[in-house]
């Protein structure tokens, strides 16, 4: 063929066309690749999680025994749906102080006896009050009588004193008359008979003055006795009233002791009634019996022992995910999160969430301020109301793959960041106030 020049020329032209085509294809490929490198890419943080409840009241819980007892009968099976207040298990008493079947009735009878005793003490207190009032009234009367006696004695002393002074004056006059008569008798101007009459009158007046003085002294003594009697009456009734007050205080003290005993017994009876209701362990809310933690009949349980676990029947699902400390500053309340639940097949493009299929939206509602036992921070995610609703068939504890959506960057930047091992961009999401101010 080399002998034919035309043929050789044609072969050379054909060989030259092939490299030119590949160059064009390579140029198209690199052009498309360059365009792809400038497409937007959403940075994200992938982390594991599980389904939980948004409200702590609706999370799985364990029902405990309030009192110690012996399991007598089970009323539920595992997997059974129960309503709030349904009986789960019946316990019998194991403590000797509560085994008396008539414990409440006997305690109530003893309490009624104490109440009657309290009424008796109250009656005694009222009687003491009446006695004190009577003593106070008698004291007033006796003191008034004694004061009247003192007043009478003062008047008698005044009267006797006036009589005594008058007779003393008359005695002085009689003595002077006797002396003048005696002088006149010496001068023979008065007779002896007149002199003796004057002497007799003086003696009579002296005797009367002495008698009136004795009477005055007796009156003064009666006055002192009357004053002393007032003090004696006052002291006597004070002593009687103090004794009645002491008896009243004793009765009140006994009354208070009995009332304290009655109050304590009322407390005991209330505790017995409440304890009797704890023999029947009931469901705290609607839900499914997950697992019986105590088995069989006749097993003894202590106070606070776990009996059965309940998974509430709820619809306010949430997801708890765990973020590494290095990624925690990138997560904020309100961040959008894409969720992939186990059992719901999904086609996920982590950087292009808008073209993902089978994933669900959520928003961060809470971030723990302390690290967990696994060395990560717990983040709570609630459903995004603007996205598709979460599946109704979800159950507690379902594993979830989460992707927290962060800043939007070009693909070339994201490749450069991962090649160099740099973390995602740190940024602060715009707050509603900032958005309003900007607009």
QUICORNOR-V121001 format. One record per residue. N is the residue number from 1. RES is the residue in one small letter. PHI is phi as a letter, one per 40 degrees, with the letter a starting at -180 (* if undefined). Layout:
BEGIN
n->(N,N)
res->(RES,RES)
phi->(PHI,PHI)
END
This chain:
BEGIN
n->(1,2,3,4,5,6,7,8,9,10,11,12,13,14,15,16,17,18,19,20,21,22,23,24,25,26,27,28,29,30,31,32,33,34,35,36,37,38,39,40,41,42,43,44,45,46,47,48,49,50,51,52,53,54,55,56,57,58,59,60,61,62,63,64,65,66,67,68,69,70,71,72,73,74,75,76,77,78,79,80,81,82,83,84,85,86,87,88,89,90,91,92,93,94,95,96,97,98,99,100,101,102,103,104,105,106,107,108,109,110,111,112,113,114,115,116,117,118,119,120,121,122,123,124,125,126,127,128,129,130,131,132,133,134,135,136,137,138,139,140,141,142,143,144,145,146,147,148,149,150,151,152,153,154,155,156,157,158,159,160,161,162,163,164,165,166,167,168,169,170,171,172,173,174,175,176,177,178,179,180,181,182,183,184,185,186,187,188,189,190,191,192,193,194,195,196,197,198,199,200,201,202,203,204,205,206,207,208,209,210,211,212,213,214,215,216,217,218,219,220,221,222,223,224,225,226,227,228,229,230,231,232,233,234,235,236,237,238,239,240,241,242,243,244,245,246,247,248,249,250,251,252,253,254,255,256,257,258,259,260,261,262,263,264,265,266,267,268,269,270,271,272,273,274,275,276,277,278,279,280,281,282,283,284,285,286,287,288,289,290,291,292,293,294,295,296,297,298,299,300,301,302,303,304,305,306,307,308,309,310,311,312,313,314,315,316,317,318,319,320,321,322,323,324,325,326,327,328,329,330,331,332,333,334,335,336,337,338,339,340,341,342,343,344,345,346,347,348,349,350,351,352,353,354,355,356,357,358,359,360,361,362,363,364,365,366,367,368,369,370,371,372,373,374,375,376,377,378,379,380,381,382,383,384,385,386,387,388,389,390,391,392,393,394,395,396,397,398,399,400,401,402,403,404,405,406,407,408,409,410,411,412,413,414,415,416,417,418,419,420,421,422,423,424,425,426,427,428,429,430,431,432,433,434,435,436,437,438,439)
res->(x,x,x,x,x,x,x,x,x,x,x,x,x,x,x,x,x,x,x,x,x,x,x,x,x,x,x,x,x,x,x,x,x,x,x,x,x,x,x,x,x,x,x,x,x,x,x,x,x,x,x,x,x,x,x,x,x,x,x,x,x,x,x,x,x,x,x,x,x,x,x,x,x,x,x,x,x,x,x,x,x,x,x,x,x,x,x,x,x,x,x,x,x,x,x,x,x,x,x,x,x,x,x,x,x,x,x,x,x,x,x,x,x,x,x,x,x,x,x,x,x,x,x,x,x,x,x,x,x,x,x,x,x,x,x,x,x,x,x,x,x,x,x,x,x,x,x,x,x,x,x,x,x,x,x,x,x,x,x,x,x,x,x,x,x,x,x,x,x,x,x,x,x,x,x,x,x,x,x,x,x,x,x,x,x,x,x,x,x,x,x,x,x,x,x,x,x,x,x,x,x,x,x,x,x,x,x,x,x,x,x,x,x,x,x,x,x,x,x,x,x,x,x,x,x,x,x,x,x,x,x,x,x,x,x,x,x,x,x,x,x,x,x,x,x,x,x,x,x,x,x,x,x,x,x,x,x,x,x,x,x,x,x,x,x,x,x,x,x,x,x,x,x,x,x,x,x,x,x,x,x,x,x,x,x,x,x,x,x,x,x,x,x,x,x,x,x,x,x,x,x,x,x,x,x,x,x,x,x,x,x,x,x,x,x,x,x,x,x,x,x,x,x,x,x,x,x,x,x,x,x,x,x,x,x,x,x,x,x,x,x,x,x,x,x,x,x,x,x,x,x,x,x,x,x,x,x,x,x,x,x,x,x,x,x,x,x,x,x,x,x,x,x,x,x,x,x,x,x,x,x,x,x,x,x,x,x,x,x,x,x,x,x,x,x,x,x,x,x,x,x,x,x,x,x,x,x,x,x,x,x,x,x,x,x,x,x,x,x,x,x,x,x,x,x,x,x,x,x,x,x,x,x,x,x,x,x,x,x)
phi->(*,c,c,c,c,c,c,c,c,c,c,c,c,c,c,c,c,c,c,c,c,c,c,c,c,c,c,c,c,c,c,c,c,c,c,c,c,c,c,c,b,c,c,a,b,c,a,c,a,a,c,a,b,c,c,d,c,b,c,d,b,b,c,b,c,c,b,c,a,b,c,b,a,c,b,b,b,c,g,c,c,b,b,c,g,c,c,c,a,b,b,b,c,b,c,c,c,b,c,c,c,b,c,c,c,c,c,c,c,c,c,c,c,c,c,c,c,c,c,c,c,c,c,c,c,c,c,c,c,c,c,c,c,c,c,c,c,c,c,c,c,c,c,c,c,c,c,c,c,c,c,c,c,c,c,c,c,c,c,c,c,c,c,c,c,c,c,c,c,c,c,c,c,c,c,c,c,c,c,c,c,c,c,c,c,c,c,f,c,b,c,c,c,c,c,c,c,c,c,c,c,c,c,c,c,c,c,c,c,c,c,c,c,c,c,c,c,c,c,c,c,c,c,c,c,c,c,c,c,c,c,c,c,c,c,c,c,c,c,c,c,c,c,c,c,c,c,c,c,c,c,c,c,c,c,c,c,c,c,c,c,c,c,c,c,c,c,c,c,c,c,c,c,c,c,c,c,c,c,b,c,b,c,c,a,c,i,b,c,c,a,c,c,b,b,g,b,g,c,c,b,c,c,g,c,c,b,a,b,b,b,c,c,b,b,c,c,a,b,b,b,b,b,c,d,c,c,c,c,c,c,b,c,h,c,c,b,c,b,b,c,c,g,b,d,a,b,b,b,c,c,b,c,c,b,c,b,g,c,b,c,a,b,c,b,a,b,c,c,b,c,c,c,c,g,b,c,c,b,b,b,b,c,c,c,c,b,c,c,c,c,c,c,c,b,d,g,c,c,b,b,b,b,c,c,b,c,c,b,c,c,c,c,c,c,c,c,c,c,c,g,c,c,d,c,c,a,b,c,c,c,d,c,c,c,c,c,c,c)
END
